[in-house]
Amino acid sequence: MPHDIVFSEQARELQATAREIADKYVRPLAQKYDKAQEYNYEAARAVAEAGLFKTFVPKEYGGHGAGILALALVTEELAKADSGFGVAFAVNALGSFPIIVGGTEEQKKQWLPQIAAGDKFVAFCLSEKNAGSDAGGLAVTAVEDGDDYVICGEKKWTTNGGVADIYSVFCVTDPTSKSRRISAIIVEKGTPGFSVKKIEDKMGIRCVPVVETHYDNVRVPKANLIGGRAGMGFKHAMMTLDRARPGVAAQALGAAQGALDLALVYSNRRRQFGAPISSFQMVQKMLADMAMRTEASRWLVYASAAAIDAGLKNITKGAAMAKCYATDTAMAVATDAVQIFGGYGFMEDYPIAKYFRDAKILQIYEGTNQIQRMVIARNLIKEAEQLSFLEEYIPQEEQVTYRDEAVSSNA
Ligand code: CAA
């Protein structure tokens, strides 16, 4: 990952715009939309009018082509004010990445300009009831019929479902294939047979809907098959997640910073034993740890995003590290922030409880943190080939054990 990260002028401008919108339309309304469990259309409109949906769309298709680092900076600002709104924004990038990384020229021209303008919102439909971490184990099918695909089944945990106009839906197109089973297909809201069936009642990120999407013989033209070639879906899903995970990490970074800022202001104001609680060493330790972890997340987020923008070859490990570390940090920082607020932190009268509730999902969606650690370890083990020059410094005794022999004789 690069260690000489440069922020472009454009990225800084987008960050400043996001901060203004967050201060005006997101933070003051966060509790209202959280309680009502309603989408903040007002803020989404402001984001669209300010051109922030253009951040992640390439220039040729109506976007700013500002890159993943700019996307992270914008998401961080929005999430600092309301983590739920952070994902309400960033999920549009997640849903668009299959088209950006895998779509044909015609598909990019058809959908991306509308997304960039904020005229159409997007959702990413990968998970199912029985396919969460095992993203390859999908059951939703898309069967060819003349010039169309006919889609049947149910998707679970579709963030932005109902609000979104465009759905990137991952379907089984070849059940007999092992590596080319899955394809991504675009389904537009309003297509007969497509419906939103269950709007989840959530612990956090309540201002953005998470739903089940159902497909009852949904007929879409073959032109909607992303990339125009069946069997590329799993690869497109993984490439999408590599690019979207720094965005979730940025959401977590914003959430951690937002909770830390509130805890700092409160710990200076709150007096006990005749002094502000920020003067007590045990509180200072908490504040210092919260700040260190948040800052460490910041640089993992920025470096993993900059690596993608720089076109580095292996971006998977960095994206997983940023996602895992920043989201674990957001949960830890929000927990300590509630502790610093004491009884007030446990009450819904103040936003700090919401930071705590919003943080939990970060460790779960876009790949659980158990999956991130698995991905990181798999990559480390692969990369260890480059460390063969260290072989002479490790014990050279025979490493094959009776267990290995048993395994190879059974193979
Ligand atoms: N980029 C490109 N290709 C990749 C890849 C990557 N990062 N990772 C894997 N692949 C390719 C492999 O090369 C392999 O290709 P071949 O068949 O051609 O050899 C193929 O994909 C299969 O790879 P694996 O054997 O590694 O696959 P696996 O079954 O072991 O699964 C996994 C890998 C990492 C566990 C994956 O299933 C995964 O990421 N699971 C988590 C799913 C997830 O993140 N879901 C989130 C849903 S979205 C969401 O939550 C959004 C929201 O609501 C906001």
Boltz pocket constraint, residues with backbone or C-beta under 6 A from the ligand:
constraints:
  - pocket:
      binder: B
      contacts: [[A, 87], [A, 91], [A, 94], [A, 124], [A, 126], [A, 127], [A, 132], [A, 133], [A, 134], [A, 135], [A, 136], [A, 157], [A, 158], [A, 159], [A, 179], [A, 234], [A, 235], [A, 238], [A, 239], [A, 241], [A, 242], [A, 316], [A, 364], [A, 365], [A, 366], [A, 367], [A, 368], [A, 371], [A, 375]]
      max_distance: 6.0
